[in-house]
Amino acid sequence: MNIRGKTIHVKYAWIDGKIEENVSISVDETGKIVGINKKIFDENVHLSNHVLLPGFINTHSHAFHRHLRGKSEIGKSAADTFWKWRDNMYGLVAEVTKEKIYQYCLSTFKEMINAGITTVGEFHYVHHSEQKFDLDQLVIQAAIDAGIRIVLLQTLYERAGFDSPAVHPVQERFIASYEDFIGNLEKLRKEKTHERVQIGVAAHSARAVPFENIKKLFEYASEHKIPFHIHLEEQPKEIFDCQKFIGQKQGPSDLILSKMHLNEYFTAVHSTFTPANNMLLFSKLGANVSICPCTEGYLGDGIPRINESLKISFGTDCNNRICFLEEMRWACFSQQMLNNSRSVCGLSPEKLLLCATIDGARALSLTSKTGSLEVGKYFDAISFSLDSPLLENSLADTLIDSLVLSAGNREISNVFVSGVDRKT
């Protein structure tokens, strides 16, 4: 279904943070919304018994990880820690070719679309195959061919640990000097021509990038108004290794807060073991945190200490299970279990939906393009059929609760990206 140049009419739509009834949305030939009203005409495209939401925005993904599916080793000693699992992941990276990285990403991005994800922030660090940086364009092309909107978070990876230990052979595919990385980044940004493609940056982690270059890269991102992401304190070992290396009782988040002027372009990924006080500072400075509940459970990471004012978004990370509604639920459920409460940080179904949409757009510097159904933004949207037995008795005031806490991928009918239904 192609809505470009047409008007779509739905029974319900999520507009300005609430459900509106009998909504018509007009879309121009480029896929942008040009009108929202309640006028109904015969020539409208009618989804008469559907509810329409903004498309989900996935702020943290490693698309190729999906192809470790079936190799979890959960419950066994072979991969009973994050670090042992990482060794298994390196086995997959060792076999990557240009053809494989394209196919891995294409299949993952298509699966994301079927889960209602219309935008992905791809945290891309597997850069090299036959030549330096020859895998980067293939990730972009896979997103274009799948039909998903992508922010390629081009990731700097300079070393194997704080004290620069010997590099694992697989890590050679990740590593670049800061100068070579910036040169390639500038080339990617100049070559970007597709409207669904944006380029952001990431420092892989404090263990993989020296603090002076984390700061330089963040300042580059702020100057160019593009997103900057970093894996932060996903595991206690990162904090312990940092403290040992600098000889002080400071972890990576302490150093980042002391050395950098954080803003809305900064996103910490995971922050599973980031102290609660530092999370409060993130919120006061306007920084974002991307959490990945299904992956953080899958890898046995832990549960982050969030707060009510923190700008949170969600990611599918290892992509073992791609269901954004499930990420939203488990973000809520894990906090409730951690705090022995059914009211934590205001994580209502409505707030979870905002985290999955407009707050995700904020973390990827896309709020002018997507994240909500507004005039001037692209028509990136998901429709759910109210004929589903799961939703058939839902009313306007119970729909979001039902969708976020009960529905799954099977209830999704259409997934529009720039006005074109990409669901397969």
C-alpha positions in Angstrom: 0.0 0.0 0.0 1.3 3.4 -1.0 -0.2 6.5 0.7 1.9 9.1 -1.1 -0.3 11.7 -2.7 -3.3 10.4 -0.8 -5.3 10.7 2.4 -5.7 7.8 4.8 -8.6 7.6 7.2 -8.5 5.6 10.4 -10.8 4.9 13.3 -8.2 5.9 15.9 -4.8 7.6 15.8 -2.2 8.6 18.4 -1.9 12.4 18.0 -0.2 14.7 20.5 0.1 12.1 23.1 -3.5 10.9 23.1 -5.9 8.8 21.1 -8.1 10.8 18.6 -11.1 9.3 16.8 -11.9 9.4 13.1 -8.7 10.9 11.8 -7.7 11.6 8.2 -4.0 12.2 7.4 -2.9 13.6 4.0 0.5 12.7 2.7 2.3 14.4 -0.2 4.3 12.7 -3.0 7.5 12.7 -0.9 5.9 10.8 2.0 5.5 13.8 4.3 2.3 14.6 6.2 0.6 17.8 4.9 -2.7 17.7 6.7 -4.4 16.1 9.7 -8.2 16.6 10.2 -11.4 14.6 10.5 -12.8 15.1 7.0 -13.9 11.9 5.3 -14.1 11.5 1.5 -14.9 8.4 -0.6 -11.5 8.7 -2.3 -9.7 8.4 1.1 -7.7 5.2 1.8 -9.8 3.7 4.5 -8.4 1.6 7.4 -11.8 1.8 9.1 -11.2 -0.5 12.0 -7.6 0.2 12.8 -5.6 2.3 15.2 -2.6 4.2 13.9 0.6 4.9 15.9 3.9 6.6 15.0 6.5 4.1 13.9 8.8 2.7 16.5 12.3 4.0 16.7 15.0 1.5 17.5 18.0 3.5 18.9 20.5 0.6 19.4 21.0 -2.3 17.1 23.8 -4.6 16.0 22.0 -6.2 13.0 24.5 -9.0 12.3 24.0 -10.4 15.9 20.6 -11.7 14.9 22.5 -14.5 13.1 23.6 -15.9 16.5 20.1 -17.0 17.1 19.9 -20.5 18.5 23.3 -20.2 20.0 22.5 -18.6 23.3 24.2 -21.2 25.5 21.9 -19.9 28.3 22.0 -22.2 31.3 25.4 -23.7 30.3 28.9 -22.9 31.5 30.2 -22.3 27.9 28.7 -18.8 27.8 27.7 -18.0 31.4 29.0 -14.4 31.3 28.8 -11.6 28.9 32.5 -11.9 28.0 32.1 -15.6 27.1 29.1 -14.7 24.9 31.2 -12.0 23.3 33.8 -14.7 22.3 31.0 -16.6 20.5 30.0 -13.4 18.7 33.5 -12.9 17.5 33.2 -16.3 15.8 30.4 -14.9 13.7 32.4 -11.8 12.9 35.4 -13.9 11.7 33.2 -15.3 8.9 31.8 -12.0 7.7 32.2 -11.1 4.1 30.8 -8.2 2.1 28.0 -10.4 0.8 27.2 -11.8 4.3 27.1 -8.4 6.1 24.6 -7.2 3.4 22.4 -10.3 3.8 22.6 -10.3 7.6 21.5 -6.6 7.7 18.9 -7.0 5.1 17.1 -9.9 6.8 17.3 -8.2 10.2 16.0 -4.8 8.9 13.1 -6.6 7.2 12.2 -8.4 10.4 12.4 -5.0 12.3 9.9 -3.5 9.9 7.5 -6.4 10.5 7.8 -5.6 14.2 6.7 -2.0 13.6 10.2 -0.5 13.7 10.4 2.3 11.0 13.8 3.7 12.1 16.9 2.0 13.3 20.0 3.4 14.8 22.6 0.9 13.7 25.6 0.9 16.0 28.1 -0.2 13.3 31.6 -1.2 14.2 32.5 -4.1 11.9 34.1 -1.9 9.2 36.7 -3.8 7.4 36.8 -6.9 5.1 39.0 -6.9 2.1 39.7 -3.2 2.4 39.4 -0.5 5.1 35.8 0.6 5.7 34.5 -1.5 2.8 31.5 -2.9 4.8 29.9 0.5 5.8 28.1 1.2 2.5 26.7 -2.3 2.5 24.9 -1.7 5.8 23.4 1.5 4.4 22.4 -0.3 1.1 20.7 -3.1 3.1 18.6 -0.5 4.9 17.6 1.2 1.7 16.6 -2.1 0.1 14.7 -3.2 3.2 12.8 0.1 3.2 13.7 1.1 6.8 14.9 4.6 7.8 18.5 4.3 9.2 20.9 6.4 11.2 24.2 4.7 10.7 26.0 5.3 14.0 29.5 5.0 12.6 31.5 3.6 15.5 35.1 4.4 16.5 37.0 1.4 17.9 40.7 2.0 18.6 42.0 -0.5 21.2 41.1 -3.8 22.9 41.1 -2.4 26.5 42.0 0.4 28.8 45.7 -0.6 29.0 45.8 -1.5 25.2 46.3 -5.2 25.5 47.0 -7.4 22.4 44.2 -7.1 19.9 42.1 -10.2 19.2 42.4 -11.1 15.5 38.7 -10.4 15.0 39.0 -6.9 16.4 41.2 -6.0 13.5 38.0 -5.7 11.6 36.8 -2.9 14.0 40.0 -0.9 14.6 40.8 2.4 13.1 42.8 5.4 14.1 40.9 8.6 15.0 42.3 10.4 11.9 41.3 7.5 9.5 37.9 7.2 11.1 37.1 10.9 10.7 38.3 10.9 7.1 36.0 8.0 6.3 33.2 9.6 8.3 33.4 12.8 6.3 33.4 10.8 3.1 30.2 9.0 4.2 28.5 12.2 5.1 29.3 13.8 1.7 28.1 10.7 -0.2 24.8 10.4 1.7 22.0 11.2 -0.8 19.0 9.0 0.2 16.3 10.7 2.3 16.0 7.7 4.6 19.7 7.7 5.5 21.4 9.8 8.1 24.9 9.5 9.6 25.7 9.7 13.3 28.8 8.7 15.3 29.6 6.5 18.2 32.5 5.7 20.4 32.3 1.9 21.0 33.1 2.2 24.7 35.5 3.7 27.2 37.6 0.5 27.0 37.8 0.7 23.2 38.4 4.5 22.8 40.6 6.7 24.9 38.8 9.4 26.9 40.5 12.3 24.9 39.1 10.9 21.7 35.6 10.2 23.2 35.6 13.9 24.0 36.8 15.0 20.6 34.2 12.8 18.8 31.4 14.1 21.0 32.4 17.7 20.3 32.5 16.8 16.6 28.9 15.5 16.9 27.7 18.5 18.8 29.3 20.9 16.3 27.6 19.1 13.4 24.3 18.5 15.3 24.4 14.7 14.8 23.9 12.0 17.4 26.7 10.7 19.5 26.3 7.3 21.2 28.5 5.2 23.5 28.2 1.8 25.2 28.5 2.8 28.9 28.9 0.6 32.0 27.0 -2.4 30.7 29.2 -4.6 32.8 30.9 -4.0 36.3 34.2 -5.1 34.7 34.3 -2.0 32.6 34.1 0.2 35.8 36.7 -1.9 37.7 39.1 -1.9 34.7 38.7 1.9 34.4 39.4 2.5 38.0 42.5 0.2 37.9 43.8 2.0 34.8 43.5 5.5 36.1 44.3 4.7 39.7 41.2 6.4 41.1 37.7 5.4 42.2 36.1 6.8 39.1 34.2 4.9 36.4 33.6 5.9 32.8 30.5 7.8 33.5 32.2 9.9 36.2 35.0 10.8 33.8 32.5 11.6 31.0 30.5 13.9 33.3 33.7 15.6 34.5 35.3 16.1 31.1 32.4 16.7 28.7 29.5 19.2 28.5 26.7 16.8 27.8 23.6 17.8 25.8 20.7 16.3 23.7 23.2 14.8 21.2 24.7 12.5 23.8 23.2 9.0 24.3 24.5 6.5 26.8 23.7 2.9 25.8 22.7 0.5 28.6 24.1 2.3 31.6 23.3 -0.8 33.5 25.8 -0.2 36.3 25.9 3.6 36.0 25.4 5.1 39.6 21.9 6.5 40.1 23.4 10.0 40.9 25.1 10.0 37.5 21.8 9.0 35.8 20.2 12.1 37.5 23.0 14.2 36.1 22.3 12.8 32.7 18.7 13.9 32.9 19.6 17.4 34.2 22.0 17.9 31.3 19.5 16.7 28.7 21.3 13.6 27.7 19.6 10.4 26.6 19.9 6.8 27.7 19.1 3.9 25.4 18.1 0.7 27.2 17.7 -2.7 25.6 15.7 -4.8 28.1 15.4 -8.0 26.1 19.1 -8.1 25.3 20.1 -7.0 28.9 18.1 -10.0 30.1 19.4 -12.3 27.5 23.0 -11.4 28.3 22.4 -11.3 32.1 23.6 -7.7 32.3 21.2 -6.3 34.9 18.7 -3.5 35.2 19.6 0.2 34.9 18.8 2.7 37.7 16.6 5.1 35.7 14.8 8.2 37.0 11.5 9.8 36.0 13.0 12.8 34.2 15.5 10.8 32.2 15.0 10.7 28.4 14.8 7.0 27.7 14.6 5.2 24.4 14.7 1.5 23.5 17.0 -0.7 21.4 16.9 -4.3 20.2 20.7 -4.6 20.4 21.5 -8.3 19.7 18.2 -8.8 17.9 17.7 -12.3 19.2 14.1 -11.4 19.6 12.7 -8.5 17.6 9.5 -7.3 19.2 9.5 -3.6 20.2 6.3 -4.0 22.2 8.2 -6.6 24.3 11.1 -4.2 24.8 8.6 -1.6 26.1 6.9 -4.1 28.4 10.1 -5.4 29.9 11.5 -1.9 30.4 8.5 -1.4 32.7 8.3 -4.9 34.2 12.0 -5.1 35.1 11.9 -1.7 36.9 8.8 -2.9 38.8 10.5 -6.1 39.9 13.7 -4.1 40.9 11.6 -1.7 43.0 8.9 -4.0 44.3 6.3 -1.5 42.9 3.8 -1.1 40.1 4.5 2.6 39.7 8.2 3.3 38.8 9.4 6.5 37.1 6.0 7.1 35.6 6.3 4.2 33.2 2.7 4.1 32.1 1.8 2.5 28.7 1.5 6.1 27.4 5.0 7.0 28.6 6.5 3.8 27.2 5.0 4.6 23.8 6.6 8.1 23.9 9.9 6.5 24.8 9.5 4.2 21.8 8.7 7.0 19.4 9.5 10.7 20.0 12.2 10.1 22.6 13.8 7.6 20.2 13.7 10.3 17.5 15.4 12.7 20.0 18.2 10.2 20.6 18.9 9.9 16.9 18.5 13.7 16.2 15.4 13.0 14.0 12.7 15.0 15.8 12.1 17.2 12.8 11.6 14.1 10.5 9.8 11.4 12.5 8.7 10.1 15.9 5.2 11.5 15.9 2.2 12.0 13.5 2.6 15.7 12.8 2.4 18.0 9.7 5.8 18.3 8.2 7.1 15.0 9.3 7.3 11.8 7.3 4.4 9.4 7.4 6.2 6.7 9.4 3.4 4.8 11.1 2.0 1.4 12.2 -1.5 0.3 12.0 -3.1 -2.4 14.3 -6.3 -4.1 13.3 -9.1 -3.8 15.9 -10.5 -7.1 14.4 -7.9 -8.9 16.3 -9.4 -11.0 19.2 -6.8 -9.4 21.5 -8.1 -5.8 20.7 -11.7 -6.3 19.7 -13.1 -5.1 23.0 -10.7 -2.2 23.5 -12.1 1.4 23.7 -10.3 4.6 22.9 -9.3 5.1 26.6 -8.0 1.5 26.9 -6.3 1.0 23.5 -2.8 2.1 24.4 -2.8 0.0 27.6 -3.9 -3.0 25.5 -1.4 -2.5 22.8 1.7 -1.8 24.9 1.0 -4.4 27.6 -0.7 -7.2 25.6 -0.1 -7.0 21.9 2.7 -8.4 19.8 3.9 -8.4 16.2 1.0 -10.5 14.9 -1.4 -7.7 15.6 0.5 -5.3 13.3 -1.3 -4.8 9.9 0.7 -2.2 8.1 4.1 -0.5 8.6 4.5 2.7 6.6 7.9 4.4 6.0 7.7 7.7 4.2 4.1 6.8 3.2 4.9 3.3 1.7 3.8 0.1 3.5 6.9 -1.9 3.9 5.5 -4.8 5.9 6.0 -8.2 4.2 
